[in-house]
Amino acid sequence: MKVLIEISEENIEKIRHANQGIFINLYDIMATAINNGTPLPKGYGRLIDADALYENADICHSDEGGSACVEWRDINHAPTIIEADNAENEENEQWIGGK
């Protein structure tokens, strides 16, 4: 299982310096981060910053009004934040013109 966690910069520094004799309760820091984390579902796709794509999106018009349009190549070339769980997503990447 992969879990996305958030740890404060202060706690990151405590963890980094724990082996230098600074007394901290690493278990509490890590347990809290994991308990508050977001489990990533098995087979998740490549995680990108969708908001960054939206900033450069074109406005497309249809009968129901305007909507934001992003081209496949922009999605394919968007910087990856977290790599996909490739075991189940290779087929999806090929469908959208990926690898």
DAKA-V944951 format. One record per pair of residues at least 24 apart in sequence whose C-alpha atoms are under 10 Angstrom apart, sorted by sequence separation. I is the first residue (numbers start at 1). J is the second residue. D is the distance in whole Angstrom. If there is no record, write none. Layout:
# DAKA-V944951
{{I:J:D} {I:J:D}}
This chain:
# DAKA-V944951
{{6:30:10} {72:96:7} {73:97:8} {5:30:9} {7:32:9} {8:33:9} {50:75:9} {53:78:8} {72:97:8} {73:98:9} {6:32:10} {7:33:6} {49:75:10} {52:78:9} {72:98:9} {5:32:9} {6:33:6} {7:34:9} {48:75:8} {52:79:10} {5:33:6} {6:34:8} {48:76:10} {50:78:9} {4:33:9} {5:34:6} {7:36:10} {48:77:10} {49:78:8} {3:33:10} {4:34:8} {5:35:9} {6:36:8} {7:37:10} {46:76:10} {48:78:7} {49:79:8} {3:34:7} {5:36:7} {6:37:7} {47:78:10} {48:79:6} {49:80:8} {3:35:10} {4:36:9} {5:37:4} {6:38:9} {46:78:10} {47:79:9} {48:80:5} {49:81:7} {3:36:10} {4:37:5} {5:38:7} {46:79:10} {47:80:6} {48:81:5} {3:37:6} {4:38:5} {5:39:9} {46:80:7} {47:81:6} {48:82:7} {2:37:10} {3:38:5} {4:39:6} {46:81:8} {47:82:5} {48:83:9} {2:38:9} {3:39:4} {4:40:7} {46:82:6} {47:83:7} {2:39:6} {3:40:6} {45:82:9} {46:83:5} {47:84:7} {1:39:7} {2:40:6} {3:41:9} {44:82:10} {45:83:8} {46:84:4} {47:85:10} {1:40:7} {2:41:8} {44:83:9} {45:84:4} {46:85:7} {1:41:8} {2:42:8} {44:84:6} {45:85:6} {46:86:9} {1:42:7} {43:84:7} {44:85:6} {45:86:8} {42:84:10} {43:85:5} {44:86:8} {42:85:7} {43:86:7} {44:87:9} {45:88:9} {46:89:9} {41:85:9} {42:86:10} {43:87:7} {44:88:8} {45:89:6} {40:85:9} {42:87:9} {43:88:5} {44:89:7} {45:90:9} {42:88:8} {43:89:6} {42:89:10} {43:90:10} {45:92:8} {46:93:9} {45:93:8} {4:82:10} {2:85:9}}
